[in-house]
Amino acid sequence: MTNTKQLWIFLAVLLGVSFAVLLWSGNQIYQAAPPVPEEVVTTEGETVYTRADIQKGRQVWQSMGGMQLGSIWGHGGYVAPDWSADWLHRELMFLLDRWAQEEYDTAGYEESSNQQKAALRGRLTAQIRENTYDPESGTITISQDRAEAIEAVSAHYESLFGNDPETADLREAYAMKNDTVPDAENRQVMSAFFWWSAWSAATERPNDSITYTNNWPSEPLIENRPPSSTFLWSAFSVIFLLGGIALLGWHYAVSHSREEEPHRLPEFDPMRHLKPTPSMMATAKYFWVLLALFLLQILLGAITAHYQVEGQVMYGFELADILPYSITRTWHTQLAVLWIALAWLGTGLYIAPAVSNYEPPYQRLGVNLLWLCLIVIVVGAFAGQWLAVMQELGLEHNFWFGHQGWEYADIGRFWQYFLFIGLLLWLFLVGRALWPTLTSNSESRSIVGLLFLSTVAIGLFFGAALMWGEHTHLSIVEYWRWWLVHLWVEGFFEVFATAVIAFIFTRLGLLPVRTATIAVLFATIIFMAGGVLGTLHHLYFAGSPTPVLALGASFSALEVVPLAYVGFEAYHHYRLGVATQWMRRYRWPVMFFLAVAFWNLVGAGLFGFLINPPLSLYYMQGLNLTPLHGHTALFGVYGMLGIGLVLFCIRGMKPNLAWPEGTLKVSFWCLNIGLAMMALMTLLPLGVMQLFASLEHGYWYARSAEFMQQPIVDLLVWLRVPGDTIFSIGAVALAVFVIRLWIFPRREDEVPVEEGEREAGAYAGSTGYRR
């Protein structure tokens, strides 16, 4: 059997090399990022924008919700347009119409002949793609025509983000409240930031034929098309995927051909008589808050989806004046991460004393203090975001206490520091409880060590959110933001969960410790092999050079490889779940673990690889195929896993209570069926429609009001209602289940025999648990 020490060494080398390459990639992005000019001037010497305008414009954009209302470079919300692509197209059309009127005496570009159109596009491409940035003076020089185009497009945005009746219909289509940015000067400088993001997307790098964003977005008017590197590395990513799956299959066949040592299963539940410590019982409040946040997240998700149909109202009520779209979407996305993180935090605090059979002094006080801190962070951060979006906080306070505008990293810097300190406290509490086992020579030391290291990583890697400042370059912010979203959530939470599940099965006596340790180490290695450098697939079109695109394509393909392993893992969990009669007590935690395996394969694997290759993502980034992957992976994998872990902890807290199985059955199937309906009835067909629109007309059109306000799109959005309703029933059923255990508990020996035979908590004959 594989030597555990060798696996530890391999994992350490793998992580060392992977993070070294990831940091090197960050340096490459820093060197190649599109420059922010000191001035934008015309050929006649007139100043159009200054660096201060662009930087302040970004502050304004962040304060009104940033990526939660439309997107920049494809990252952000899906109802309003991508402002980079939208600005670029409007500027291009102004120039084409102006030139058509001047040179051919036509009403505009569309009224010109095909030959005239070709000549106009050639002139436009040459002017727009030319890089006129002077690194010595820090100046971008543009033509007088382009300056007039900027003035016209800026006037449109000043009208749109204000309260002008002429753009009222467009505001409603974009789900924007009136006076999104009430200050006229702020609206003007925000246009400077939008123009710079569009300039970066259309201007070729020095001595190169591709733009700073690798020719993204698709814009046929200036020949913005996928560069050859996207074709090349997309093909290689498929090869890496097939090769990785082949190697994994070979390893699985070889390792499972060896005879395993016989393992005697326990006759009774080894954890049935585990007495929870005071700190373990104190984690119950984490799970109560988790359920409240989960239900609130669903409510905000329904409101956010409804805004896509009615724009500013909710069944006739002017809700946007109180809870605008950018706030409901902000809270919806953040609550998803928060309640899932609470499941992990609570599980860690519960599991640690159970692992070591040691309750450190004042552990319960620490658990309660951390819970209180988390409540303060949620309330304070959300209040600051609301004040920011309502433009009540002011730009001078927004970065620290308001809305940073970065999707999944929206909370103000003060609250990020507070949360980081809270995570360090969590790390301390879990670590001190695990310490006796870590310093012992027990057989479980390795698996507990991996559990502890994943705890350390979760605590420390949130620090990536503190690596950018208020005026850090957009490309660098994106680099560190995806460290947070990808590595913190998708990477180390995955390792933590794998170690916790393995520990559960070993403590239940279903797996030998050595077998579980090797399995967890191997799973961690294959997850981390693609997971660390797979972070780069989020950065293809965020000002990254071609080498970063190549690394991201290759290793994001390897991210899918472990998901082929998920089928084996699911079958293994199923076998363990029915290995003994007393395991029926843990039927529903195991069922949720099985759901994790399914959604890992479908949401993270199938839908993830659908958009991950560079060529695919070039056309799909920011379309509804992205939330298709996001919803099915985030909730399907991490949400289901969090619920499974919570149920296991509750079983330990209330070991002698009969579980209302029917309620849990409703919850499990409604959550899974509702999620599938949401994905297949709305997100997938709408995303495919947008993809065709992007291929045929350009990215701007796929995100435009003209496309998104079609009756068929409204119908697809309304088709979310059945799936969302079923999903909500599942969430309410889960809450009812937990409430019944605390408010209306029934001991297993109080359940009638006929009913007990239908309950997983009732056992007959040889189990010995029936009294």
N, C-alpha and C positions, 0 to 999 in steps of 0.2 A: 504494500500500500504506500501511497505517496508520503514522503516524509514531511511532517508539519513544518519543521524548521526551514526546509527548502522552499516551501510555499511562502513563508514569511519573508525570506530573503528576496524571492522573485517579486513579491508585492511591493517591497520597499524600493527595489531597483526600478520597477515599472512606474511607481508614483514619482520617484525622483526625476527620471528621464522625462516623463509626461509633463510635469510642472515646469521643468527647465525649458522645454519646447514651447509651452504655453506662454511663459514669460518672454521668451525670445519673440514670439508672435506679437505680443503686446508692444514690444519695442519697434517691430516692423510697422505696425499700425500707426504708432506715434510718428515715425519718420515719414510715412506716406500719406498721412491724413490731409485732406484738402485745407489749404491755408485760409485763415480768417484775415482779410485785408485790413490795413490801417485806414484805407480810403477806397471808395469806388468813385471814379471820376470819368467824365465824358472826354472825348477827343478834343473838345473845346475848353477843357480845364474846369468844368463845373463839377462840384462835389454832389454826388447822389446819396451815398451812405458813408458813414464812418464805422470804424470798429466798435465804438461805443454804441452806435445805433443797433448793430447786429447783436451785441451782447445783451443790451437792455431788451431788445425785441425777444430774445430767447427767454429772458426772465418773465416777460409778460405772457408769452406762450405757456410757460410752465405754470404760472399762477392761475391761469384760467382752466387748467386741467391737463395741459400738455398732450401726452400720448393717449389720454382717455377721450379726447374729442378729435377724431381724425388721427392722422399719423404723419410722421416724418421719416423718409427713407423706408417706408413700409412697416414701421413698428408703431403699433398703437391700435386705436379703435377702428371700427369697420363701417359705421353709418355715415359720418362725415368723410370727405375725400382725404386722400393723401395730399397734404398741402404742398409738398415738393413737386409732385406730378401735376397737380392742379395748377399751381403757379406757372410751371414750365409750359404747359399747353396753352394757357391763356396768353402768356407772353409771346409764344410762337405765332399764334393765330393773329394777334394784333399786328405783328410785323408783316406777316403774309398778306393780310388785308390791306395794310398801308401801302406796301410795295405794289400790290395788284392794282390798286386805285391810281397810284402815281405813274406806273410804267405801262399799264395796259388799258387804263381808263375803264376798268370794270368795277362792278359794285363791290367786289371783294374776291378773295381767293377761291371760294367755292364756285363762283360764276366764271372763272377763267377756264381757258381750254386746257387739255391735258398737257400739251407742250409747254404752255405758259406755267402751269403748276410745277412741272418738272424743273424748269429754270428757276422758279422762285424757291423751291425746296433746296436746290443746289446752293443758291446764294445764302439761304438761311443756315444750312448745315455748316458751311464754311465759317460763317460769322459766329454762330453760337458755340460750336465745338472748339474754336480757337482759344488757346490759353493765353490771355493777355496779362496775367499776374506777373508783376516785377518783384522778385524777392528782395532786391536791394532797397527799394522804396516802400515795399509792402502795399503797392497800389494795383488795383484792377482798373483797366481802361476799357470803356465801352463806347459804342457809337451813339450819336445823338438820337438816332431812331430807337435804339434799345432803351435809352433813358426815357423816351416818351412812352415806350411800352411799359416800363416799370411804373411810371406815373399812373398810367391807366389801370394796370392790374392792382396797384396799391389802392387806388380809389375804390375799386370793387371790394377789396378786403376791408377797407375802412367802413364801407357801407354795411357789409355782411356782419362784421363783429360789433356793430353798433345797433341802432334801432331804426334804420332807414326803411320806410314802407316798401321801397322798390325791391329790396332783397328779403322781404318777410317770408315769401313762399320758399325761398332757398334755405333760410334759417330753419324753417319747419322741416324741410326735407332732410337737413343735416342734423336734426334733433338739437339745435342750439337755442338757448334762451335768448330773449331780446336783451340787448346791452351786455353781451358776453364780456366785452371789454369796454366799459363806459367812457373811459378817458380817451379823447381823440388823439392825443400825442402818443399814448401807449399803443393805440391801433396802428399808427403810422410807423413806429419803430418795429412793431411785430412783423410788419411787411418786409422790413430789412432782413430779418432772420429767415423768413420764408424764401425770399429771393436768393439768399446765400445758399440755402439747402438745394434749391433748384439749379443754381449756378454750378454747384459741386456735381450734380447729377448729369449735367450737360457738357461740362468742360473737360477736355482731354488732359491727362496727366502730362507733365513735361516729357518730351521725347518719347511719347507713346501714342497709340491710336485708340485707347479706351479711356473712359472718363474716370473720375475719382471714385465713383460708385460702381465701377465695372459695367458701365453702359446701362445701369438700371436708373429709371424705369423704362419699360418698353415705350418708345415714342417714335413711330415711323417717320414723322415729319423731319427729324434730324438724324435718321439712321441709328437711333439708339436701339441696338439689337444685341442679343446675347453674344459675348465675345467667344472666340474659339476655345478658350480655356474652360468655359462652362460645359461645352460638349465633351471635351477630353476628360475632365475630372469627373463628370457624371458617369461616363462609361467606366472609368476606373473604379468608381465607388461601387458599381454593380459587381465588378470582378472581386473587389475586396469582400463584399458581402457574401458572395457565393463561396469564396475561399475560406472565409471565417466559419461559415456554417458547416462546410465540409470538415474542417479541422475539429470543430466542436463535436460533430457526429462521430468522427473517428475516435476522439478521446472518450466519448460516452460509451461507445461500443467496447473499447479496450478495457476501460475501468470497470464496467459492469459485467465483463466476461470473467473477472476474477471472483472467486468465492469469498463472500463476506463471512466474518465470524458470526456464529449463531448468537442471537440476542433474545433473551427471555423477556417477554413483555410482562409488566406488573399485573397482578391479579386485581388490584384495586387502584383507584386514583391516588397517586402519590401526593398530589397537592390538595386533596379534599380536606385534610385536617391542618393545612397551613394556616396559622393564625396571623392575620394581617397586623402589622405594627401601626402605631398611631400615625406615622407619616404616610404609610401606604393608604390608610383610610382617608387621610386628608386630601389625597389626590381626587377624591370623588367630585369635589367642587370644580376641578378642571373639566371634567366630563359634562357636568351640568352647564357650564359656560359654553363648552364646545357645542352642545346641542342648540343652545340659544343662538350662537353665531351662525350655525349651519342653517337654521330656519330663517334667520334674517338674511343670510346670503341668498337663499332661494327667492325670498320676497323681492329683494333688490334686483335679482336676475330677471324676474318676471317684469318688473317696471322697466328695466333697461331694454329688454326685448320689445316691450310695447311701444317705447319711444320710437322704434324703427318704423312703426306704422303711423302713429299719430303725431310724432315729432315733439310737441310741446305740452300736450295734454294727456290726461289719463281718464278716459271715458267722460270727457267734458270738463274735467277739473284741471285748472291751470297749474299743474304740478311743477312744471319747469321753473316757476317763480320761487319755489321753495326747495325742491330737490332736482336740479338740472341733471341732464343726462351724464355730464362728465363726473358728477358726484356719485350718482347711483352706480355707474360703471366702475369708478374708483373703489367704492366700498365693496362692490360685488367681487371684484378680482382680489382685493386684499383680504376680505373675509375668507375666501377659499384657502388662501395660504395660512391665515391665522388659525382657523379651526382645525385644519389638518396638522399644523405645527403643535397646537395644544394637545392633540392626540399623542404625538410623539413625546412631548415634554412630560405629560402626565404618565405615559407608559414607562418612560425612563425612571421617573421618581418612584413609581410603584415597583418596577422590576428590580431595581438596585438592591434594596434590603432583602428582597426574596432570594436573590442570587447568593448573597453572602451570609444570610441569616444574622445580620448585624444592623442594629438601629443606632446610628451615631447620635451623640447628645444634641439636643435642640434641632433635630432633623425636621420635626413637625413644624416648628416655628419657621424654619427656612422655607419649607413648602408653602406655608400660608403667606409668608412675606412675598415670595415670588408670584403667587397668584394675585395678590393685591397689586403688585407692580404691573403685571400684565393688564389688569383692568384699567389702571390709570393710563397706561400707554395707549390702549385702544380708544378710550374715551377722549383723551387729550389729542391724539393724532387725528382722529376723525373730526373733532371739532375744529382743529386748525385747518384741515382740508376744506371743510365747508366754508369757513370764513374766507379762505383764499379764493375759492371758486366764485364766491359771491362778491369778490373784489373789495372785501372789508378789511383785509389784513395789511395791505400795502407791500410793495416790492421789497422794501428794506427788511421785512420780517418773514417773507414767504419761505425762503430757502430753509430757515431754521425751524420754523413753527408751522408752516402751511403745507403747500402742495408742491413737491419737487417736479411733478409732471412726467416721471419715468415709470412706465407700466411695471407693476409689481414692486417698485421701489419708490412709491409716491410720498411716503410720510416724511415730515420735516426732519432735518438733520439732528435737532435736539432729541426727537423721539427715537431716531435710529441709534443714537448713543445710549439712550435709556434702555432700549431693547437689547443692545449688545451687552450692557452691564447685566441685564436680567439673564441673558443666555450664559454669561460667565458664572453667575450665581447658580444656575441650573447645572452647569458643568461641575461646579464645586460640590453641590449636593449629591449628584449622582456618583461622582468620583470618590467621595469620602465613604459612601455606602459600599461601593465596590472594592475599596482598597484592601480589606482583609483577604478577599479571594485573589486579587491581583498579586499580592505579596506571598501567597501560599504556594505550595507545590501540588495543588489539587489538579486532577485531570482536566477540569473545566477551565483552567487558567487561560488557555489560548483563546477559547471562544469568548470568554469574558473580556480578555484583552482587546479583541476586535470590537466588541461592544463598547468598551471604554474609548478606544481610539476614534470610533465613529462619533461618540459623544463629544470628544475633543474637537473633531472636525466641524460638527454642527455648531458648537459654541464659538469657534474661532473664525470659521469661514463667512459668517455673517459680516465680519469685518470688511469684506469686499465692498459693502455698501458705503463704507467710510472713505474709500480711496479716491473719490472725485470731489471737486469743489464746485462752487456756484458757477464759475466761469471756465471749468475744464472743457477741453475740446469735445464736441459731440461724439466723435469716433472713440475717444478714450472712455467717455462715460459709458458708451455702449459696451465696450470691452469689459469694464468692471461690472456693469449691471448684469451681464450674462454670466459672470462668475457667480454672482448672487443667485440668479434665477436657475441657472443650469447646474452648477456644481453644488450649491447649498441644498436646493430642493431635490433635483433629479439625481444627484450623485450621492452625497453622504447620508441623506435620509434613507436612500435605498439600502446602503450598507447597514445602517442602524437597524432597519426593519428586518433585513435578512438575518442579522445576528440575534435579534430579539426572538424571531420565530423559531430559529434553531434552538435557542435556549429553552423556549417553551416546550418543544418536543423532547429535549433531553431531560428536563425536569419532570415531565410526565412519564419518563422511562421508555419512550417509544423509539428513541435513537441512542446508540452508543455515543458517548461524548466525543471520542476520537473520530468517528465517522462524520458526526455533525460538524466538528471543527474543520475537517478537511473540505467538506462540502461548502461551508461558508467561505473559507479562504479562497477556494477555487471560483466560487460565484463572484466574490469581490474582485478577483483578478480579471475575470472576463468583463465585468461591468466597468471597471476602471480603465481597461485597455482602450476602450472607445469613448468612455464617458468624459475623461478629462479633456482630451483634444477635440472631442466632439462638440465642445463649447463653441468652437470657431464656426460651426455651420450657421450660427445666428448672425455672423458678421460678414457674410459674403459681400453685401452691398452697403456697408456702413463705413466706407472710406478705406477699406482694407486692400492691400496689394495682392497680386496673384498667388504668391506662395502661401499666404494665409488661406485663400480660397481652396487651394489644393489640399492643404492639411485638413481643413474642415470637411471637405468632401470625402476624403479617405476615411477619417476616423468617425465621422457621423454614420457612415455605412457600417462600421464595426460596432456602433452602438446597438444596431439591430440584431447582431449576432447572438448576444445573450438571450434575446427574446425567443430564439429557437429552443433554448434551454428551458424556457418557462413551461413548455408542454410537459417535459419530464418532471419538473418541479411540481406542477399541478397534480399530475398523476400520483406522485410521491406523497403529497399532502393528502390527497383523497384516501390513499391506502392507510396512512396513519390515522386519518379521521374515523375509519371503520375498523381499526386494528383490534380494538377491544370493545366490549359492550359498554363499559363505563365512559368511553370516549364520546358517547352520545351527549354527555354533558357539555361538550365543546363543539357540538355540531355546527352551530352558527358562526362562531369565530372561524372555523375551518372553511365553511362555505364562503365567507367573505374573502379568505385567503385564495380560494379557488377563483372567485370573481376577479381578484387582482391579476391572476395568471391569464385569464381570458382577455381582460382589457389591456394588459401589457402587450399581448400578442396583436390585438386589433388596434387599440388606440395609439400606443407608443410604437408598435412595430409597423403594421400595415399603413395606417394613416400618417405615421411619422415619416416613414421612408417615402411615402407619396410626395411629400413636400421637401425633403431634405437634400436631394442632389441639387447641385447649383443650377442646372438647366430648369428643373422643376420649380425651384424656389424663385427663379428669376421672374416667372409669370404668376406664381401663386402667392408670393409674400404679401400679407395684408389682405388677402381675399378670404372668403368664409371657409376655405379648406384649412386655413390656419387654426381657427377656433374649433374646427372639427377634430383636429389632432389635440388641441389644448384641452377641450372638455373631456374627451374620452380618455386621455392620458392622466390629466390632473385629478379628476374625480375618480375615473375608472380604476386607476392604479393607486394613487396615494390616498384618495378619499376612502375607497373600499378597504384599503389596508389599515387606515386609521380607525375605521369603525370596527374592524376585526380585532385590533389590539385593545380597543376600549372594551369590547365585549369580554375579552379574556380577563382583563383587569377586574371588571365588574363581577365576573364569575368567582374570582378569588376573594373579592370583598364580601360577597353574599353567597358563600359556598352551600348553604343549606336551603336556599330558596328555590321554589319551583319557578321555572321560567315560562311565561306565557308564549308558548311556541308559535301559536297562530299569528300573533302580532309580529314576531320577528320574521316569520315566513312572508307575510304581506310586505314588510319593510324591504326585505332582501330582493324579492322579485319585482316590486314596484320601482325600486331604485335602478335596477339593471334594465328593466323593460323601458322605463321612462328615458333613461340615458340613451338607449339604442334608438328610440323613436325620435328624440331630439336630433340625433346625429343623422339618421337616414332619411327623415322626412323634411328637414329644413337645411341643416348645415351642408350636407353633401350635395344635394341638387343645386342649391344656391351657389355653392362654391364652384361647381362644374359650369354653371351658366356664366359666372364671372370669368372663369378661365377662358371660355370661348370668346367672350367679349374682349378680354385682354389680348388674346392671340390675333383677333381680327382687326381691332381698332386702336389698341394701345392700352396701357395700364390706367391712364387717366379716365378712360371711358368706363372701365369695369367698376370704378369707384365713384362715378359721377351720379348726380341726382337724376339725370336723364335715364340712366340704366336702373338705379336702385328704386325708383318710384314707379316702375312698371307694375301693372296689376298682378302678373305672375309672381313677382317678388313679394308683394303684399300677401298673396295667398300662401306662399311658402313660409313666411314669417308667422302667419296665423296658424299654420299647421304645427307650430311648436306647442300650441295650447294643450292638445291631448297628451303629448309626451311630458310636458312640464307639469301637468296636473297629476299624472300617474307618479311622476318622480316626487312631487310634493307630498302625495299620500304616503309614499315610502318613508320620507323624512319624518312626517308627523307620527307615523306608526313607530318609528325608532324612538322618538321622544316619549310617546305613550308607554312603550315597553319599559324604559328607564324609570319613568314616573311611577308606574305600577310597582316596580321592585322596591322603591323607597316609601311610597305613600300607602300602598295596599299590598304588603308582602305576604306571601303564603309559604310556609315551610313545606318541604317535599313530603314530610310524613303527614301533612294535613290535606294532601290532594287525594281525592277518591281514586280507587284502583282503576276504574274504567277511564277516568280522565288522565290519570298518571301514565297509563300506557301510551297515551298520545303525547306525553311531555318528554322532552329529552332529559329532563331532570329526574325522571322516575325509572327505577331499575328493579327488575325482578330476579329472584333466584340467586345465581352465583355471584352477582355483583356485591351483595352484602350491604347495599345502601338502603334497601327498602326496610323500614322499621314497622 
